[in-house]
Amino acid sequence: MKKTLSVILASAMLMLGACTKEGSTPSIPNNSWTLNGIEHLVKSSNRTTNGANAEAAISYKDSTNKAAVAVGFKALPTAGGTYQLVASDGGALTDNQCHLSIIDDNGKQLSFTGEPTPVEVIVLQNNKLLFKIPTINVATEVPGTTYKFKAALYELRN
């Protein structure tokens, strides 16, 4: 009897351990970006919506208030999904595209110039957005120096 009861209890424990809660909150990574091996923690964020012929963007600054990152869209996402990060070549963005603008600690402007790259967008509680940008190359305009960049960014608003 004890053996049977032990087997039943062990089976029940295994079955309960395999259950997951649907709609669970995704794990939220550090709110930061890494440029050329240096991690910048987000200290503030700002959301701008599109006006006449303007893009919508979310910008992030680090604690020095010198370095910044902005993620621009045709319109800010209202649903999670995969967007294509495209080069900032002055062309209009489509509904599923975004682009990136970076200012380093020295005030240099950097941008993404590579092939379209998937970026994960997650809508968190209170409609805050989380962007997961994989490791990409970004470059300065002059003299054209290339750096590695990656980020997991989310808004710091109420």
N, C-alpha and C positions, 0 to 999 in steps of 0.2 A: 504494500500500500504506500509506504514512504517513497519507494522508488518511482512509482507511477505519479505520485503527487509532485515529486522533484522534477520529473520530466515535463509535466504539464506547466509547472511554474517557470521552468527554464524556457519553454517554448513561448509562453505568454510574454516573458521579459524580452525575448528576441523580437517578437512581433510588435510590441509597443515601441521598442527602440528604433524600428524601421519606419515608423510613422513620421510624417512631416506635416507641419502646419501649412496649409495653402495660404497664399497671399502674404507670406512672411516678409518682413522688412529686409531688403538687401543689406549686406554688410557694407558699411561706409568706410572707405580708406581714409588715410590722412588727407587733409585738405591742403594740397601742396602741388608745386611743380618743380621739376629738376631741369636746370639748364647748365650744360657743360659740367655735370657732376656736382653742382651746388644746389641743394634743396632750399626752396623758398616756401615758407608756410604762409598761407593766406591769412591776412589780418583784417581785410575789408573787401566787400564786393558791392557792385552797383549794377542795377539793371536799367537799360535804356530801351525803350520801345521805338519802333520805326515810325518816323514822320513821313513827310512827302519825299519819296524816292530814297529814303534812308534805310539802313539795316537796323535790325534789333540786335542788341549785344548784351553780354554780361562781362563786366570787367572785374579783375581781381588785383589787389595790391598786397605786397608783403609788408612786414613790420617796418622796413626802412622807408616805405612810401616812395621808393625809387623804382624798384622793379615792378612790372605789371604785365598781365596777360589779359587779352580780350578775345572772346569767342563770339563771332558774328554770324547771324542767320538772316534769311529773308524775313522770317517772323520767328519769334521764340517758340520752341517746341511746347506743345501741350500734351504730348504723349511720348512715352519712352520708345526707343528704337535705335537703329543704326543710321547715322548720318555720314556723308562722305566729306572728309576734310579736303578742301581743294586749295590750290595756290591763290594768293591774293593778287590777281592780275588785272583788277579793275572791272572784270565782267560781273554781270548780275548773278546772284546766287539763285539756285532753284530751291524748291520746297525741302529737298532732302540733303542740302549741302550746307557746309559751314566753313568759315575760314578763321585764321588765327593771326593775332597781332601781338608781338612781344616787345617789351622794353626791358633791357638789362639794367643792372645796377649803375652802369656808366651812362645811361640815357641813350644807348644805341638801339635803333629799331631793327627787329629781326622778323622774318616771316617764313612761312612754309612755302617751299617752291617745288615740292615733289609731286608724284603721281597721286591721284585720289586715294585716300586712306580711310578705312572705317573708324568711326568714333562712336563709342557707346554713350547714349543719353538715357538717363534714368530720372523719372519724375518722383521725387520724394514727398514726404508729408508737407502740407501747406504749399504745394506746387513749386517747391524748390527744385532746381535742376542740378544733377550730378553729371559731369562729363568725365569720361575715362579716355584719355588720349594716349595711344601706345607710343613707344619710342620712335621718334621721327627726326629728320634733319631739318634744322632751320638755319637761315643764313642772313648775314648783314648785307645791305645793298652795296656798300663800299667799305672795305676792299673785297667783300664776298667771302668772308670767313664763315665756315659751317660749324654748327654745334649740335650736340644731341639734346633733345627735349622730350620730356614725357610729363604727364599730369593726371591728377585725379582732383577735380575742382568742383566744389558745390557752394551755393549761395549762403551768405551769412545774413539773412534778413528775417524779420518777424513774420 
